[in-house]
């Protein structure tokens, strides 16, 4: 389990609680092909660590799309919404870990760069949302996870100091931000960031390939 001093947990959503990163790459492809562009998978690789607005702007800039930013975001959101609400699976053993945290009286929240509606829809479908105290998005904070402000906001709202708060992240840039700010960081393996997992190990207080490692003593 987690160290005894941990009083609060901040979960990333996409790639950490949810196995959802395929949805975004597929939505990029569908959106670009609908406009007659040839999809290059490397564009999705570049966007996977970006804030939602920045990712949409990159598509506009790279493909010279003659469309307002809001319309690009709305079209992509339309593509992914149904998958988020009905198809995106929860990572194995995430619910079991959350249940154990609740049993121990550890407060929990989610910090995401995704849109609130999408995160809430998927977490609700996966039965996680009712277990969380709240969700905070990068939009609401006004900065990406390269800035630790979102983690500070979460910890403050849960009444915990950074050193007594665990941050679960699958991406190097977010984990690095939290670690430098003094949080206990747990790096979560996701196949989309497999090439970066060794770097994640160097940054985080602990890394796991599955939530099962935190709830079973024999794993």
Backbone bond lengths (Angstrom), bond angles and torsions (degrees), N, CA, C in turn:
res aa  C-N    CA-C-N  psi(-1)  N-CA   C-N-CA  omega(-1)  CA-C   N-CA-C  phi
1 X - - - 1.467 - - 1.537 108.72 -
2 X 1.303 117.08 -162.45 1.456 121.79 -178.79 1.527 110.59 -89.24
3 X 1.332 117.84 163.12 1.465 120.02 176.22 1.528 111.83 -56.00
4 X 1.323 116.97 151.46 1.463 121.29 -174.05 1.517 113.57 -63.77
5 X 1.336 117.05 -24.80 1.466 118.87 -177.54 1.525 113.39 -78.46
6 X 1.326 118.19 -11.05 1.470 120.84 -175.71 1.526 110.36 -69.87
7 X 1.327 115.24 120.14 1.463 122.39 -179.30 1.521 113.00 -106.73
8 X 1.339 116.46 -16.15 1.467 120.49 -175.82 1.519 109.77 -149.25
9 X 1.326 115.79 153.50 1.464 121.99 -179.57 1.521 109.26 -132.21
10 X 1.328 115.00 135.11 1.458 122.26 174.65 1.524 107.64 -114.33
11 X 1.320 116.37 117.77 1.457 120.86 179.45 1.527 110.85 -100.98
12 X 1.324 116.96 131.27 1.455 120.95 161.49 1.527 106.68 -67.06
13 X 1.322 117.53 160.14 1.460 120.60 -177.86 1.535 111.36 -101.67
14 X 1.315 117.58 -69.40 1.469 121.46 -174.32 1.524 111.87 -72.93
15 X 1.331 115.67 121.81 1.451 120.93 -179.08 1.510 113.45 87.48
16 X 1.337 117.06 -10.74 1.461 121.17 179.76 1.525 109.74 -113.42
17 X 1.326 117.18 -69.26 1.467 120.14 174.36 1.528 111.52 -79.66
18 X 1.329 115.90 -34.06 1.462 120.95 -175.56 1.526 111.50 -115.34
19 X 1.317 115.97 141.72 1.466 121.78 173.33 1.525 106.89 -90.29
20 X 1.331 115.45 75.57 1.460 120.74 -165.91 1.522 115.30 -121.15
21 X 1.307 118.48 -3.37 1.459 118.99 -171.84 1.519 113.34 -68.98
22 X 1.332 117.70 -24.44 1.470 119.52 174.89 1.520 111.57 -61.61
23 X 1.315 116.24 -32.75 1.470 120.85 -177.41 1.518 110.74 -60.90
24 X 1.334 115.89 -41.04 1.467 118.73 -176.79 1.522 112.19 -69.94
25 X 1.335 116.58 -42.55 1.460 119.03 177.89 1.525 110.37 -61.68
26 X 1.315 116.85 -41.38 1.461 120.63 -179.77 1.522 111.16 -67.15
27 X 1.322 116.20 -36.98 1.471 119.26 179.21 1.523 111.06 -67.33
28 X 1.336 116.81 -36.88 1.472 120.05 176.16 1.531 109.81 -59.99
29 X 1.325 115.30 -46.16 1.469 120.28 -179.18 1.530 110.84 -61.10
30 X 1.315 117.30 -49.72 1.468 121.04 -178.09 1.518 110.97 -61.36
31 X 1.325 116.51 -43.31 1.458 120.60 -179.30 1.522 111.26 -63.61
32 X 1.331 117.40 -48.96 1.464 120.68 -177.33 1.528 111.64 -66.12
33 X 1.317 116.66 -41.19 1.465 119.34 179.41 1.525 111.70 -67.02
34 X 1.328 117.45 -28.98 1.470 120.19 177.48 1.521 111.60 -67.01
35 X 1.337 115.97 -21.03 1.464 120.99 178.60 1.523 111.89 -99.10
36 X 1.334 115.91 3.11 1.456 120.23 178.09 1.511 114.67 88.40
37 X 1.330 117.72 11.56 1.462 121.11 179.19 1.526 110.23 -92.58
38 X 1.321 115.64 150.77 1.453 121.46 174.88 1.523 108.56 -85.90
39 X 1.320 116.79 126.41 1.467 121.74 -175.48 1.526 111.27 -80.30
40 X 1.322 116.02 130.42 1.458 123.12 175.36 1.529 107.49 -112.21
41 X 1.347 118.56 114.86 1.467 121.07 -177.62 1.529 114.36 -54.81
42 X 1.325 116.98 -23.90 1.458 118.93 -178.61 1.524 112.14 -65.43
43 X 1.324 117.39 -23.73 1.464 119.93 178.66 1.519 110.15 -66.84
44 X 1.327 117.24 -37.62 1.462 120.49 177.76 1.526 110.99 -69.25
45 X 1.325 116.63 -35.58 1.459 120.24 176.41 1.518 110.81 -61.60
46 X 1.302 116.52 -39.70 1.470 120.84 179.70 1.520 111.93 -68.77
47 X 1.321 116.75 -30.04 1.462 120.43 -174.88 1.517 114.46 -89.70
48 X 1.330 118.13 -12.41 1.452 119.27 -169.09 1.530 114.02 -66.46
49 X 1.331 118.19 -20.74 1.464 120.59 177.21 1.528 112.53 -100.15
50 X 1.330 115.55 3.91 1.461 120.13 -175.36 1.513 112.80 -90.18
51 X 1.319 114.91 156.01 1.451 121.84 167.86 1.526 107.87 -65.03
52 X 1.327 116.55 150.82 1.467 122.44 -174.71 1.530 112.35 -55.16
53 X 1.322 117.47 -44.29 1.469 120.98 -178.49 1.530 110.40 -66.70
54 X 1.332 116.30 -43.03 1.464 120.11 -179.94 1.524 111.27 -63.48
55 X 1.340 116.56 -37.31 1.462 120.63 179.33 1.526 111.01 -64.97
56 X 1.326 116.69 -43.05 1.466 120.60 178.69 1.528 110.48 -64.10
57 X 1.325 116.48 -38.85 1.464 120.20 179.27 1.530 110.94 -66.67
58 X 1.336 116.83 -35.28 1.463 120.12 177.29 1.519 111.09 -62.35
59 X 1.331 117.22 -41.53 1.462 120.29 176.81 1.524 110.83 -59.32
60 X 1.315 116.43 -44.84 1.469 120.75 179.50 1.525 110.68 -60.08
61 X 1.333 115.54 -46.13 1.466 120.54 -176.92 1.526 112.10 -68.61
62 X 1.326 117.34 -43.58 1.459 121.52 -175.66 1.524 112.72 -70.68
63 X 1.328 116.25 -36.71 1.465 120.31 -176.23 1.524 112.95 -104.89
64 X 1.347 116.18 3.73 1.469 121.25 179.34 1.537 110.43 52.55
65 X 1.314 115.00 51.07 1.465 121.65 -177.59 1.520 109.85 -79.56
66 X 1.301 115.77 123.40 1.465 121.36 -179.28 1.528 108.89 -88.20
67 X 1.325 114.12 76.15 1.456 119.95 -176.12 1.539 107.78 -157.26
68 X 1.319 118.27 138.98 1.472 119.95 178.55 1.529 111.63 -60.99
69 X 1.325 115.72 149.70 1.455 121.46 -179.28 1.529 111.53 -54.96
70 X 1.317 117.60 -44.49 1.466 121.05 -179.11 1.522 111.82 -58.95
71 X 1.334 116.34 -39.15 1.457 119.21 -179.02 1.521 111.40 -69.61
72 X 1.322 116.63 -39.03 1.469 120.18 176.54 1.529 109.83 -60.52
73 X 1.326 116.53 -47.05 1.464 120.12 -179.44 1.526 111.19 -63.60
74 X 1.328 116.59 -40.51 1.463 119.64 -179.84 1.522 112.23 -64.86
75 X 1.331 116.70 -40.43 1.466 119.78 -179.91 1.523 111.48 -66.51
76 X 1.324 116.23 -41.73 1.463 119.21 178.60 1.527 110.46 -67.25
77 X 1.327 116.03 -40.48 1.464 119.58 178.42 1.523 111.23 -61.11
78 X 1.314 117.13 -39.30 1.466 120.66 177.93 1.527 111.30 -60.69
79 X 1.336 115.56 -38.87 1.467 120.22 -178.91 1.529 111.32 -66.40
80 X 1.337 116.19 -41.92 1.467 119.02 -173.16 1.529 114.03 -88.30
81 X 1.341 117.69 -18.54 1.464 119.77 -171.99 1.526 112.94 -57.29
82 X 1.309 116.66 -47.54 1.463 119.60 -176.40 1.523 110.93 -63.41
83 X 1.332 116.60 -39.49 1.462 119.74 179.34 1.533 110.63 -66.00
84 X 1.315 116.77 -40.62 1.463 120.02 -179.76 1.521 111.56 -64.91
85 X 1.314 116.01 -40.08 1.460 119.38 -175.91 1.524 112.58 -77.15
86 X 1.348 117.18 -25.38 1.461 118.61 -170.70 1.523 115.90 -127.63
87 X 1.335 118.69 -18.04 1.463 119.21 -171.15 1.519 115.72 -122.21
88 X 1.319 118.25 -27.53 1.466 120.17 -173.83 1.528 110.35 -67.13
89 X 1.335 117.75 123.05 1.469 119.92 -178.32 1.531 112.89 -86.07
90 X 1.311 114.72 152.87 1.457 121.98 171.78 1.531 107.74 -77.82
91 X 1.320 116.59 143.57 1.466 119.95 178.03 1.538 110.02 -62.10
92 X 1.330 117.16 143.90 1.466 120.64 179.36 1.529 112.48 -53.97
93 X 1.320 115.64 135.75 1.466 124.93 176.36 1.529 114.23 70.65
94 X 1.336 117.90 4.55 1.469 119.34 177.47 1.525 110.72 -64.20
95 X 1.325 116.83 -44.68 1.462 119.97 -179.98 1.528 111.56 -64.09
96 X 1.315 116.18 -38.16 1.466 119.24 179.15 1.533 110.93 -65.18
97 X 1.327 116.80 -40.56 1.461 119.73 177.68 1.516 110.61 -64.74
98 X 1.311 116.95 -43.94 1.461 120.94 179.90 1.526 110.93 -62.20
99 X 1.308 116.60 -40.60 1.469 120.47 177.53 1.522 111.21 -62.10
100 X 1.328 116.51 -40.27 1.458 120.63 178.97 1.526 111.18 -67.44
101 X 1.314 116.96 -39.25 1.467 120.40 176.49 1.528 110.83 -62.25
102 X 1.309 116.48 -41.84 1.467 120.22 177.60 1.525 110.37 -62.53
103 X 1.315 116.60 -41.71 1.462 120.50 -179.67 1.521 110.70 -61.06
104 X 1.326 116.79 -34.67 1.454 121.54 -178.79 1.524 113.12 -86.82
105 X 1.328 116.78 -0.08 1.459 120.26 178.30 1.516 113.89 77.94
106 X 1.321 117.62 19.69 1.467 121.90 177.77 1.519 109.19 -82.71
107 X 1.315 116.75 127.72 1.463 120.44 178.01 1.524 109.67 -76.35
108 X 1.329 116.10 150.04 1.470 120.75 -175.88 1.513 111.37 -140.71
109 X 1.331 114.80 145.31 1.463 120.91 174.59 1.524 108.40 -147.55
110 X 1.321 116.33 176.26 1.462 121.55 176.07 1.522 109.12 -124.03
111 X 1.336 115.23 140.17 1.462 122.21 175.51 1.525 107.11 -122.40
112 X 1.308 117.08 119.61 1.463 119.51 -172.52 1.519 112.70 -135.74
113 X 1.336 114.78 149.39 1.462 121.23 172.24 1.522 111.12 -89.66
114 X 1.314 116.41 -3.52 1.460 122.06 -178.92 1.523 110.21 -79.90
115 X 1.316 115.90 173.41 1.452 121.52 174.14 1.522 109.47 -72.38
116 X 1.314 116.76 141.22 1.461 120.97 -178.61 1.529 111.79 -56.60
117 X 1.335 117.66 -44.09 1.461 120.76 -176.18 1.527 111.26 -61.04
118 X 1.331 116.89 -40.80 1.459 120.41 -179.73 1.528 111.15 -70.02
119 X 1.310 116.59 -44.69 1.464 120.18 -179.99 1.519 110.75 -62.80
120 X 1.309 116.63 -46.36 1.465 119.99 -179.06 1.524 111.12 -64.90
121 X 1.333 117.12 -39.32 1.461 120.11 179.62 1.509 112.38 -61.99
122 X 1.333 116.30 -46.65 1.466 120.28 -178.61 1.521 111.77 -70.34
123 X 1.325 117.51 -41.07 1.461 120.63 -179.47 1.522 111.30 -69.37
124 X 1.301 116.57 -31.94 1.464 120.32 176.32 1.517 110.61 -69.44
125 X 1.336 116.17 -44.65 1.459 121.09 178.11 1.521 110.75 -61.34
126 X 1.321 116.67 -35.34 1.458 121.60 -179.51 1.514 114.05 -86.35
127 X 1.332 116.51 5.16 1.476 123.44 176.33 1.527 113.18 68.08
128 X 1.324 116.99 19.67 1.460 120.96 179.40 1.526 111.55 -92.48
129 X 1.319 117.58 -37.42 1.465 121.82 -172.36 1.531 113.16 -51.36
130 X 1.330 120.08 -45.71 1.464 119.01 -178.04 1.532 113.84 -64.28
131 X 1.331 116.86 -17.67 1.464 121.01 -178.83 1.529 112.34 -85.09
132 X 1.322 117.18 -14.99 1.460 121.56 -177.23 1.522 111.05 -92.68
133 X 1.326 115.81 146.23 1.464 119.84 176.62 1.527 111.43 -69.63
134 X 1.343 115.87 -37.29 1.459 120.48 -178.10 1.520 109.43 -171.93
135 X 1.332 115.87 171.83 1.465 124.08 172.27 1.522 107.91 -124.32
136 X 1.321 116.59 139.82 1.468 121.69 171.78 1.516 107.39 -124.69
137 X 1.334 116.71 135.77 1.461 121.38 179.62 1.526 110.96 -108.02
138 X 1.317 115.32 158.31 1.466 120.36 177.09 1.519 111.20 -60.34
139 X 1.329 117.22 -36.03 1.463 120.61 177.49 1.518 111.19 -57.31
140 X 1.318 115.69 -43.31 1.464 120.36 -176.92 1.521 112.15 -69.53
141 X 1.336 116.39 -29.78 1.457 121.13 178.71 1.525 110.81 -82.98
142 X 1.320 116.10 -31.74 1.453 120.79 179.55 1.518 114.16 90.72
143 X 1.333 116.79 17.73 1.465 120.00 178.06 1.520 109.22 -157.03
144 X 1.337 115.65 158.86 1.460 121.04 178.08 1.521 109.64 -78.73
145 X 1.325 116.45 178.00 1.464 120.69 179.72 1.529 112.86 -76.25
146 X 1.316 117.99 -2.79 1.460 120.11 169.77 1.526 109.69 -64.55
147 X 1.314 115.79 -23.56 1.456 123.81 174.73 1.536 107.03 -102.00
148 X 1.326 119.64 127.52 1.469 120.81 -176.46 1.525 114.70 -75.03
149 X 1.323 118.08 5.61 1.460 120.47 -175.96 1.522 112.51 -55.00
150 X 1.329 117.59 -38.86 1.462 119.96 -179.21 1.528 111.01 -62.92
151 X 1.317 117.54 -35.48 1.468 120.95 178.40 1.523 111.10 -72.02
152 X 1.343 116.20 -39.64 1.460 119.81 176.78 1.532 110.93 -62.13
153 X 1.331 116.39 -41.86 1.474 120.34 179.38 1.524 110.74 -60.89
154 X 1.318 115.21 -44.99 1.472 119.66 -179.04 1.527 111.16 -62.04
155 X 1.330 115.90 -48.62 1.461 120.19 -177.83 1.526 110.97 -61.67
156 X 1.313 116.18 -43.80 1.465 120.58 179.96 1.530 110.85 -60.92
157 X 1.330 116.04 -42.76 1.462 120.27 -179.00 1.522 111.48 -66.17
158 X 1.338 117.21 -28.29 1.464 120.56 178.17 1.524 112.58 -91.78
159 X 1.338 116.66 -0.28 1.455 120.67 177.55 1.512 114.40 71.69
160 X 1.321 116.96 31.99 1.466 121.13 -177.64 1.523 110.98 -125.40
161 X 1.319 116.60 147.06 1.459 121.61 174.23 1.524 109.27 -77.62
162 X 1.337 117.79 154.74 1.464 119.88 178.18 1.527 113.68 -53.00
163 X 1.331 117.67 -40.68 1.462 120.41 -177.65 1.528 112.55 -68.40
164 X 1.326 116.96 -17.82 1.463 121.96 177.99 1.523 112.14 -103.93
165 X 1.331 116.33 14.04 1.462 122.31 -177.00 1.521 110.05 -123.20
166 X 1.326 116.26 128.98 1.466 121.52 177.64 1.520 109.76 -95.80
167 X 1.317 116.40 132.31 1.459 122.93 176.41 1.517 108.62 -111.66
168 X 1.328 116.65 122.24 1.470 122.53 178.22 1.523 108.76 -100.01
169 X 1.329 117.02 119.73 1.465 121.78 -177.88 1.526 110.19 -141.56
170 X 1.328 115.69 148.44 1.462 120.26 177.02 1.520 112.75 -103.00
171 X 1.314 118.29 -14.16 1.466 120.82 -175.61 1.522 111.67 -106.92
172 X 1.315 115.44 145.13 1.461 121.58 -177.00 1.516 111.75 -62.13
173 X 1.333 117.41 -44.45 1.467 118.78 -173.42 1.523 111.69 -64.65
174 X 1.329 117.93 -39.48 1.465 120.97 -179.56 1.525 111.26 -73.91
175 X 1.330 116.22 -42.35 1.461 120.12 178.72 1.524 111.02 -62.32
176 X 1.326 116.34 -40.39 1.457 121.09 179.09 1.522 110.96 -62.93
177 X 1.324 116.34 -42.39 1.460 121.44 179.03 1.524 110.92 -60.24
178 X 1.340 116.43 -45.68 1.466 120.84 -179.19 1.522 111.41 -68.10
179 X 1.327 116.55 -41.50 1.464 120.51 -178.61 1.527 111.41 -63.62
180 X 1.310 116.56 -43.42 1.466 120.67 -179.79 1.525 111.28 -65.58
181 X 1.333 116.54 -25.09 1.468 121.12 179.93 1.524 112.32 -86.14
182 X 1.327 117.58 0.49 1.460 120.90 173.82 1.514 115.96 97.11
183 X 1.335 117.47 10.63 1.456 120.52 178.88 1.528 110.65 -83.76
184 X 1.331 116.64 152.20 1.454 121.92 168.88 1.521 106.49 -75.97
185 X 1.318 117.77 118.27 1.460 120.67 -172.47 1.524 111.44 -111.26
186 X 1.328 114.17 135.15 1.455 121.53 176.79 1.526 107.90 -115.87
187 X 1.315 116.23 113.12 1.456 120.92 178.10 1.515 110.30 -83.03
188 X 1.326 116.59 125.73 1.460 122.75 -176.16 1.533 109.31 -107.08
189 X 1.310 116.73 124.27 1.467 119.93 179.91 1.522 110.57 -66.92
190 X 1.329 115.80 134.26 1.466 122.67 169.53 1.520 106.99 -136.18
191 X 1.311 116.63 137.18 1.465 119.99 -173.58 1.529 112.33 -60.36
192 X 1.322 118.28 -25.68 1.459 120.96 179.63 1.529 111.97 -71.37
193 X 1.336 116.13 -21.51 1.463 121.16 178.12 1.531 111.36 -113.22
194 X 1.323 116.57 23.61 1.469 120.57 -174.87 1.534 111.58 -56.16
195 X 1.316 116.84 -39.31 1.466 120.72 -178.20 1.524 112.41 -66.51
196 X 1.332 116.81 -18.61 1.462 121.23 -177.21 1.530 112.66 -102.28
197 X 1.336 117.11 2.07 1.464 118.98 -173.29 1.525 112.29 -64.85
198 X 1.321 117.86 -36.52 1.461 120.07 178.05 1.520 110.92 -62.87
199 X 1.326 116.46 -37.76 1.466 120.53 176.52 1.520 110.44 -67.49
200 X 1.328 116.76 -37.86 1.462 121.59 177.62 1.527 110.29 -60.48
201 X 1.323 116.38 -38.47 1.466 120.92 179.45 1.530 111.65 -61.64
202 X 1.323 116.71 -34.57 1.461 120.86 -179.27 1.527 112.01 -72.59
203 X 1.323 115.86 -27.58 1.463 121.64 -173.72 1.521 112.51 -88.60
204 X 1.325 115.97 -40.95 1.465 120.95 -167.25 1.525 113.86 -87.04
205 X 1.324 114.84 156.76 1.460 121.24 174.61 1.524 109.78 -65.38
206 X 1.341 115.32 -33.49 1.455 122.00 179.55 1.519 108.37 -155.05
207 X 1.325 117.29 149.05 1.466 120.48 172.66 1.524 108.99 -125.22
208 X 1.328 115.33 150.53 1.468 121.37 178.86 1.522 109.37 -136.27
209 X 1.305 115.98 150.17 1.465 120.17 173.70 1.524 110.80 -96.38
210 X 1.335 116.47 -14.09 1.460 122.26 178.46 1.528 108.68 -156.45
211 X 1.325 116.77 147.98 1.465 120.42 175.08 1.529 111.18 -62.99
212 X 1.310 116.69 -18.99 1.459 120.69 179.14 1.525 111.09 -57.60
213 X 1.319 116.92 -30.60 1.462 121.14 -178.40 1.524 112.32 -63.38
214 X 1.323 116.58 -22.77 1.461 120.27 -177.68 1.520 113.47 -93.48
215 X 1.316 117.17 -11.68 1.467 119.26 -176.68 1.517 113.59 -116.39
216 X 1.355 117.03 -8.33 1.456 120.70 178.72 1.529 109.86 -123.54
217 X 1.301 116.51 123.58 1.470 121.34 -177.10 1.520 112.69 -70.10
218 X 1.353 116.25 -21.35 1.459 119.06 -175.95 1.516 113.09 -94.46
219 X 1.351 117.54 8.46 1.460 121.52 -179.28 1.516 109.22 -105.90
